[in-house]
């Protein structure tokens, strides 16, 4: 019998978090959730999760939501028999530092599925506490890569993103000087095959019509601009220590091959599975083991075609822009990410055209001052604040012309 792994789940009410709980439900002998946390915008769901899983602690990042979560915890517990002593009420931790405190809670693995740079401090806290980190918070590596790299032990981080999970699995065939190239696949989003000229009049509805994945609006727009793949390139560099000249993106609209590793002898190892996040989540939680039945495999009894094509860097310059920021290092990847978030918000608010998103990021990077290497989370946040302010000003100036 496999030893049961205790998990702290940060971001339990989001898409990754709810799917992780499904995995725990399906395999309770393998996994147990010891504690969970969320922002607090879905208090009823958070309370139901906590009571069902009988967790020891709940973190609520929004201090104003703590009372609501507490009331719903009592209601959910009463429904399940709390009045007879059959259900316990977990400890509640509230406020800005709640997730960071919970990240060091006694457990084997911390699954960080938080959104945004607020996930960086909990990642650092979990690493310092010696926990294995199943990482779905891309900002931890994009914005805080140097800080994470400084304290993470080899193998302490297991990736949750499907592309990085695929790379980690393929790298079991060989690593170090045997690796020629890491190849990340991209679906191409809704605008695959379009030239830059044909992207000028793209609408918000157009950008949100992703052909493969069901994601939130920001990630979907990032997929349409290829910024999402750009951020994954930076993550791959930080995770696997491969320089940017050996990181490549190829368009694969079927989204079945999630990434590939090319080795120096000419072999390429690919990881393939139908698009289903339960597989990389379960693999990150069980690493290096596999969870039987985590997701459906490719059906080899049916004919299928998989297509691969090069990325058009003229139409989608975000990847090369991210590589340049990554090569410069320091906080420039954080500047890239923060500027993009502001530009996407402006596009969603009809204050910026689609092509203006990456153009704005490029302008912010061009204007960036000489930031020193980050010595703390505060340094990262300072750079991000500068980037956001600069991006907002660029959008404002463009609207006034």
N, C-alpha and C positions, 0 to 999 in steps of 0.2 A: 504493500500500500504506500502511495506517495505521501510524504509528510505534508501536513496542511500548512499553507503559507498565510500569514497574517498580513492584511493590506490596509493601508491608510489611503483613502480615496478623496482627492481634492478636485472639486468640480463635479460632484456626484449627480447634479440635476441636468447637466448638459448632455449632448449626444454621446460623447465618449464615456462619460460617467454612467449613464443609464445602460449602455451596452455592456460595460464592465460588470455591472450588477447582474445583468442577465447571465453572464458567464459564471459568476459566483453562484447564482441560484442553480445553474445546471450542473455544477460540480462542487457541492459543499464539502466533500471530503478533501478536496485539493486546496480550496480557498476559503478564507473567512475575512470579512471586513471588520477590522477592529475599531475604526473611526472614520468619519466622513465629514466633508465640509463643502460649502457652496456659498455663493454670494448672498443669497437670501431672497431672491426675486420669486422663487417658487417654494414658499414655506410649507405648503401642504405636502408636496412631493418629498421634500427633504425630511419632514417628520415621518412620513410613511416609510421611507427607506430606513431611517434610523431605528424605528421600532421593529420593523420586519427583520432587519439584520442583527438586532440586539447589539448595537455598537456601544462602545464604552464612552465615546465622546463625539460631539458635533460642533464644528466650527461654522460660524456665520460671519462673513466678512463685513456685511452691512450692519453696523451696530443698531440702527433703527429697526431692523427686522428681527432682532433677538427675541423680543417679547412675543411677537406673532408666531415665531417658530416654537417657542416654549409652550404657548397655548395649544398649538396644533400637535405637539408631541404628547401632551397630556390627553388630548382627544383621541389620538391614534392609539396610545397605550391603553386607554380605557376600553376602547373597542376590542382590543386584543386580550383583555383580561387583567389589566394593571390593578384594578380594584381588589382582585383576589391574590395579588402578589405574584402573578405569573409573568409579568413584564416589568422590566426595570427602565427607569428614565435615565438617559445618558447625561454626562456632564456637558454643559453648554459653554463654549468659548466664543466670545463676540468681539468684533472690532477689527481694526486695520491689521493687527498682528496675529489675528486668530489662526489664519491658515499657516503662517510660519511656525506658530507654536504647535499646531497639530502635526506639522511635517516631521517633528522629532518624536512623535508619540511612539511608544514601543510597538514595533512591527518588523516584518521582514522586508516589505516593499512599500514604497510610496508611489502611487499613481498620480502624477500631476497632470490633470486635464483642465487646468485653469486657462482662461483667455487673457492674453495681454502680458505686459511686463510685470504686472503684480505677481505673476507666477515665478519670477526670478528668485526672490527672497526665500520662498518655501523650498525651491529646489536646492538652494545653497544650504538651508537648514537641514534638509534631509540628508544631503551628502556629508555634512559635518557630523551628523549623528550616526553615520555609518550605515544608513539604509540603502538598499538598492532602489534606484529611481527608475520607474517606468515612465518615460517622458513623452507627453503629448503636448506640452507647452513649448511651442517653437521659440518664443521670445527668450526663454532661458538660455538658449544657445545663440540665437541671432543677436540679441541685445547684450547678453551677459557672457558670451563665450569665453573671454579671457578669465573672468572670475570663476566660472564653472571649471574650466580646464585646470586652474591652479589647485583645486582641492579634490577633484574627482579621481578616484582610484581606477585603474584599468578594469573595464567590465562592470563598473558600478552603475552605469546608465544603460538601460535597455530601451530602444526606440519603439514608439507606438505608431508613428506615421507609417503608412503602408510602404512607402518608398524606402525609408531607412530600415524598416524591419526586413524588407527584401534584401537590401544590401548586407545587413548583418548576417542573414541566413546564407547568402552567397559567399560571404567572406570566410565561412567555415571551410571552404575548399582551398583556402590559401590566403595569406596576408603579407604585409610588409613589402619587400622588394619583389614579390611575385605578382603584385597587382600593377597592371598597366593603366587601368582606367575604371572609374565608377560611372555608370550610365543610368541616369534617372529618367524614367518614362513620364510623359505628360499626355493627357488625353487630347490636348489641343484646344479644349474648351469649346465654346459656341462659335468661335471665329476661325477655326482651323481652315487654312487655305486662303484666307483673305489677305490682300496686300494692305499696306499702310493706308493708301488712299481710300480703300473700301471700309476703313474703320472710322473715318472722320465723322460719320453721322450715326454712330451706334447709340442706341437708347439704353436706359436703365433696364427695361424689360428684356431687351436683346441680351444684355450682359448677364442677366440672372437666369437665362435659359441654358443651364449646363446639360450636356447630352448624356452624362454618365452618373455623376454623383449628386446626392441630395444633401446640400450643405447650407450653412447660413449665408446671408447676403454678402458679408465682407469677404469670406473665403471664396465664394462663387465669383465675385468680381475680380479677386486676386487671381483666380484661375483663368479668367478671360484675358487679363493683361499679361499673364505668365509671371506675375510677381510671386504667386504662391510657389511656383517651381524655383524662382530665384532664391526665396528664403530657404527652401529645401537644399539648395546648393550650399548655402552658408552652413546650414545644419550638418550636412554631410562632411564638410571640411572639418568642423569642430568635433564631430563624433568619431570620425575614422582617421583623421590626421593626414588626409590626402590633399595635395596642393591643388589649387584651382585650375591649373593647366591640365589636370587629369580628371576633371569633373565635367560631364557632358550631359546634355538634355536631348532626348529623341522623342518625337511625337508618336504616340501609339494609341489611336482612338478607341480601341476595344477595352483598354484598361484591365487587361488580364495579366500581362507581364508587368510587374510592379517596379522592377529595376533589375539591373544586370551588373556583373563585374567581369571585366575583360582582364585576362591574365597575360603575363609576359610570353607565354608559350603559344599564344594565339587562341586559347580556349576562352569562351564566354559562358558564364554560368548565370542563368536567369531564374527568378522565382515567379511562378505563375499560379494564379487562383482567381476565381470570379471576384469582382469587387464587393468586398464584405469586410467591414472594419473589425468584426469579431475575431478574425484570424490574427491580425497583428496585435490586437489588445491581449488576447489570450496568450500569445507567444511571449509578449513582453512580461506578463505576469508570471508565467511558468518557466521562463528562460533558465537554462538552455533546453528544457523539456518541451514537448508538444502536448497539446490538449486534444485528445481524441474527439472527433466530431465537432470541433470548434466552428467550422464553416463547411459549406459544400465544396467539393473539389471540381476541377474541370471535368466535364463530361466528354470523355474521349470516344464515346460511341456515336457522337454527332459530328458531322463535318463542320469545320469552321476555318476562317481566314483571319490571320493576325497581320496587321499592316504597321510598318515603321517608316517614318520619313523625317528628314532633318528639320530642325526648327528654323523658321525664317527670322533671323535676328534683326532685319530691317523693320519688319512689321511689329516684332515683339522684342524690343531692345532691353527689356528688364533683366534678363539673365546676365548679359554682358555687363550691365551697369552694376548688378549685385556682385559679380566677380571682382570688378574694380574696387568696390567698397570693401570687399573681403580681403583683397590683397593689401589695401591700405591699412586694414586692421583697426585696432583700438575700438573706439565707439562708433566708427563710421557705419558698420552694419546696423547699429541701433538707430542712427540718424536715418538711414535708408528706410527702415521699417516704420519709424514714427512718421516720417514725411508721407509715406504711402498711406498710412491710416488716415491722415488728415485729407489727403487728396481724394481718397475713396469716399470719405464723408462728404466732400464738396461735390463729387460726381453724383452721389445719391441725392443730394439736395439741389441738383440742377444748377450748380454754380460753377461747374467745370465740365468740359467735354471729355469723352472717353480717352482720347489720346493725351489729354492734358494731365491724366493721372501720372503716367511714367515721366512725362516731360517735367512735371512739377518736382518729382523725386530727383531727377537729374539736376535741376536748377538748385535745389537745396544742397545736394552734395557738392556742387560746384562752388557754392558760397560758404561752405562749412569752414569755420576757423580751425586753427591747429589745436585740436583737443589732445590732451595727454592720454596715456594709457589709463584705463579705468582701474582705480584702486579700491572702489567700493560701489555698492548699488547706487548710492547718491550721485556718483559721477556719471553713471549710465542714465539716470533720470534727468540729470542736468542737460546732457546732450539731447535726450529725447525732447525735453521741453523747448530747447532752442530749435530743434527741427520742426516741431509742431507750429511754433510761432512763425518761423520762416515760411513754412508751407502756407499757412493761413494768409500771410501778407502777399505771397506770390499769387494766390487765388484772387485775393481782393484787388490787387493791381491789374490782373488780367480782366476782371469783370468791369473795371472802370475805363478800360481802353476802348 
